[in-house]
């Protein structure tokens, strides 16, 4: 798979963290099923891992 641009990588990281944070906040105020909690956490972690594996993180030289 191709490397994704740095901008897309940062978007994936922020969306992944937003999904995980939203699931945590929602579970405090309303009762979520285990399936919903696991799905939100899985999607968030999947987005974070995808951005880390396929991201274009080149160091400045």
Backbone as CSV, one residue per row, in Angstrom:
resi,resn,N_x,N_y,N_z,CA_x,CA_y,CA_z,C_x,C_y,C_z
1,UNK,0.841,-1.180,0.000,0.000,0.000,0.000,0.882,1.238,0.000
2,UNK,0.395,2.275,-0.639,1.162,3.509,-0.719,1.212,4.218,0.618
3,UNK,2.234,5.025,0.775,2.300,5.897,1.937,1.264,7.006,1.776
4,UNK,0.641,7.389,2.867,-0.320,8.487,2.792,0.370,9.775,3.226
5,UNK,-0.174,10.885,2.804,0.467,12.171,3.070,0.405,12.506,4.552
6,UNK,1.231,13.440,4.936,1.297,13.829,6.338,-0.014,14.466,6.789
7,UNK,-0.660,15.210,5.908,-1.928,15.858,6.253,-3.009,14.808,6.523
8,UNK,-3.086,13.807,5.676,-4.071,12.745,5.875,-3.757,11.935,7.126
9,UNK,-2.480,11.757,7.413,-2.084,11.043,8.619,-2.547,11.788,9.861
10,UNK,-2.352,13.096,9.879,-2.781,13.879,11.028,-4.298,13.882,11.172
11,UNK,-5.007,13.869,10.055,-6.471,13.798,10.114,-6.908,12.457,10.691
12,UNK,-6.275,11.363,10.270,-6.616,10.047,10.797,-6.343,9.955,12.289
13,UNK,-5.231,10.514,12.736,-4.906,10.496,14.163,-5.949,11.265,14.958
14,UNK,-6.319,12.444,14.483,-7.280,13.255,15.226,-8.670,12.620,15.222
15,UNK,-9.076,12.022,14.115,-10.390,11.362,14.075,-10.389,10.129,14.981
16,UNK,-9.316,9.379,14.979,-9.216,8.210,15.858,-9.302,8.580,17.324
17,UNK,-8.587,9.626,17.714,-8.647,10.071,19.114,-10.024,10.624,19.456
18,UNK,-10.671,11.299,18.485,-12.005,11.836,18.709,-13.020,10.712,18.906
19,UNK,-12.918,9.638,18.135,-13.846,8.509,18.272,-13.681,7.845,19.634
20,UNK,-12.447,7.642,20.065,-12.202,7.017,21.360,-12.698,7.918,22.490
21,UNK,-12.412,9.210,22.410,-12.855,10.138,23.453,-14.376,10.239,23.487
22,UNK,-15.014,10.251,22.327,-16.473,10.327,22.279,-17.105,9.095,22.901
23,UNK,-16.543,7.938,22.642,-17.106,6.721,23.237,-16.960,6.732,24.756
24,UNK,-15.848,7.257,25.250,-15.661,7.338,26.698,-16.642,8.321,27.337
25,UNK,-16.844,9.454,26.678,-17.773,10.460,27.211,-19.205,9.942,27.170
26,UNK,-19.583,9.323,26.052,-20.940,8.797,25.937,-21.221,7.703,26.962
27,UNK,-20.243,6.879,27.242,-20.456,5.800,28.202,-20.630,6.329,29.627
28,UNK,-20.191,7.546,29.897,-20.407,8.144,31.214,-21.838,8.633,31.386
29,UNK,-22.470,9.078,30.301,-23.782,9.705,30.403,-24.935,8.794,29.997
30,UNK,-24.707,7.902,29.040,-25.744,6.958,28.651,-25.165,5.554,28.683
31,UNK,-26.031,4.570,28.845,-25.588,3.190,28.927,-25.372,2.633,27.521
32,UNK,-24.120,2.365,27.195,-23.787,1.756,25.915,-23.612,0.257,26.110
33,UNK,-24.013,-0.506,25.107,-23.789,-1.945,25.180,-22.307,-2.246,24.999
34,UNK,-21.942,-3.448,25.367,-20.540,-3.841,25.191,-20.144,-3.838,23.727
35,UNK,-21.098,-4.196,22.860,-20.818,-4.182,21.423,-20.513,-2.767,20.937
36,UNK,-21.282,-1.790,21.396,-21.065,-0.401,20.974,-19.734,0.126,21.503
37,UNK,-19.453,-0.150,22.782,-18.174,0.297,23.359,-16.995,-0.314,22.608
38,UNK,-17.074,-1.614,22.363,-15.989,-2.293,21.660,-15.835,-1.830,20.227
39,UNK,-16.958,-1.557,19.579,-16.897,-1.085,18.193,-16.239,0.280,18.103
40,UNK,-16.643,1.190,18.978,-16.042,2.520,18.973,-14.552,2.459,19.277
41,UNK,-14.184,1.675,20.277,-12.768,1.561,20.626,-11.983,0.905,19.491
42,UNK,-12.559,-0.113,18.875,-11.883,-0.795,17.771,-11.682,0.096,16.564
43,UNK,-12.705,0.876,16.231,-12.584,1.803,15.101,-11.523,2.852,15.401
44,UNK,-11.536,3.409,16.618,-10.551,4.426,16.984,-9.134,3.894,16.959
45,UNK,-8.930,2.728,17.533,-7.587,2.133,17.555,-7.160,1.749,16.141
46,UNK,-8.100,1.270,15.339,-7.783,0.932,13.949,-7.328,2.143,13.153
47,UNK,-8.002,3.273,13.358,-7.601,4.501,12.666,-6.220,4.962,13.129
48,UNK,-5.966,4.875,14.421,-4.657,5.273,14.939,-3.546,4.379,14.386
49,UNK,-3.773,3.081,14.382,-2.754,2.171,13.864,-2.540,2.346,12.361
50,UNK,-3.618,2.569,11.623,-3.489,2.799,10.187,-2.652,4.037,9.906
51,UNK,-2.888,5.092,10.672,-2.120,6.318,10.449,-0.646,6.133,10.813
52,UNK,-0.374,5.327,11.832,1.020,5.112,12.220,1.758,4.208,11.239
53,UNK,1.084,3.181,10.741,1.751,2.228,9.854,1.971,2.821,8.464
54,UNK,0.949,3.451,7.905,1.037,3.934,6.535,1.344,5.426,6.438
55,UNK,1.589,6.080,7.553,1.851,7.511,7.547,3.210,7.859,6.987
56,UNK,3.331,9.082,6.532,4.567,9.573,5.942,5.264,10.461,6.975
57,UNK,6.034,9.841,7.866,6.746,10.586,8.907,8.219,10.630,8.566
58,UNK,8.601,11.589,7.769,10.011,11.745,7.424,10.615,12.807,8.330
59,UNK,11.775,12.517,8.845,12.450,13.484,9.702,13.179,14.522,8.851
60,UNK,13.319,15.686,9.386,14.027,16.767,8.671,15.529,16.479,8.701
61,UNK,16.173,16.696,7.564,17.617,16.448,7.505,18.352,17.707,7.128
